[in-house]
Amino acid sequence: MGKSVQIDVISGEDNGIYKCNLYAGGRCVRVFMHQHDYELLIHDGFFIRDGKSFDSAGVLNTSRTYVEQKTK
């Protein structure tokens, strides 16, 4: 299996910045996203939910898990 990447949106702030967790392989890195960019990614279908409510794990939205395909 190749390297994987996924983004969870954790919270949106009043200043229009969204806190996110970027998972790359086994590492979790905190990243921030502007509200406009977040809305564009929802519109484009990058995130798999509508982003209007938190799930049971406290995640507002999430992306698919993208996995690098190894070539021979």
Secondary structure as a PSIPRED ss2 file (coil, helix, strand):
# PSIPRED VFORMAT (PSIPRED V4.0)

   1 M C   1.000  0.000  0.000
   2 G C   1.000  0.000  0.000
   3 K C   1.000  0.000  0.000
   4 S E   0.000  0.000  1.000
   5 V E   0.000  0.000  1.000
   6 Q E   0.000  0.000  1.000
   7 I E   0.000  0.000  1.000
   8 D E   0.000  0.000  1.000
   9 V E   0.000  0.000  1.000
  10 I E   0.000  0.000  1.000
  11 S E   0.000  0.000  1.000
  12 G E   0.000  0.000  1.000
  13 E C   1.000  0.000  0.000
  14 D C   1.000  0.000  0.000
  15 N C   1.000  0.000  0.000
  16 G C   1.000  0.000  0.000
  17 I E   0.000  0.000  1.000
  18 Y E   0.000  0.000  1.000
  19 K E   0.000  0.000  1.000
  20 C E   0.000  0.000  1.000
  21 N E   0.000  0.000  1.000
  22 L E   0.000  0.000  1.000
  23 Y E   0.000  0.000  1.000
  24 A E   0.000  0.000  1.000
  25 G C   1.000  0.000  0.000
  26 G C   1.000  0.000  0.000
  27 R E   0.000  0.000  1.000
  28 C E   0.000  0.000  1.000
  29 V E   0.000  0.000  1.000
  30 R E   0.000  0.000  1.000
  31 V E   0.000  0.000  1.000
  32 F E   0.000  0.000  1.000
  33 M E   0.000  0.000  1.000
  34 H E   0.000  0.000  1.000
  35 Q H   0.000  1.000  0.000
  36 H H   0.000  1.000  0.000
  37 D H   0.000  1.000  0.000
  38 Y H   0.000  1.000  0.000
  39 E H   0.000  1.000  0.000
  40 L H   0.000  1.000  0.000
  41 L H   0.000  1.000  0.000
  42 I H   0.000  1.000  0.000
  43 H H   0.000  1.000  0.000
  44 D C   1.000  0.000  0.000
  45 G C   1.000  0.000  0.000
  46 F C   1.000  0.000  0.000
  47 F E   0.000  0.000  1.000
  48 I C   1.000  0.000  0.000
  49 R C   1.000  0.000  0.000
  50 D C   1.000  0.000  0.000
  51 G C   1.000  0.000  0.000
  52 K C   1.000  0.000  0.000
  53 S C   1.000  0.000  0.000
  54 F C   1.000  0.000  0.000
  55 D C   1.000  0.000  0.000
  56 S C   1.000  0.000  0.000
  57 A C   1.000  0.000  0.000
  58 G C   1.000  0.000  0.000
  59 V C   1.000  0.000  0.000
  60 L C   1.000  0.000  0.000
  61 N E   0.000  0.000  1.000
  62 T E   0.000  0.000  1.000
  63 S E   0.000  0.000  1.000
  64 R C   1.000  0.000  0.000
  65 T C   1.000  0.000  0.000
  66 Y E   0.000  0.000  1.000
  67 V E   0.000  0.000  1.000
  68 E C   1.000  0.000  0.000
  69 Q C   1.000  0.000  0.000
  70 K C   1.000  0.000  0.000
  71 T C   1.000  0.000  0.000
  72 K C   1.000  0.000  0.000
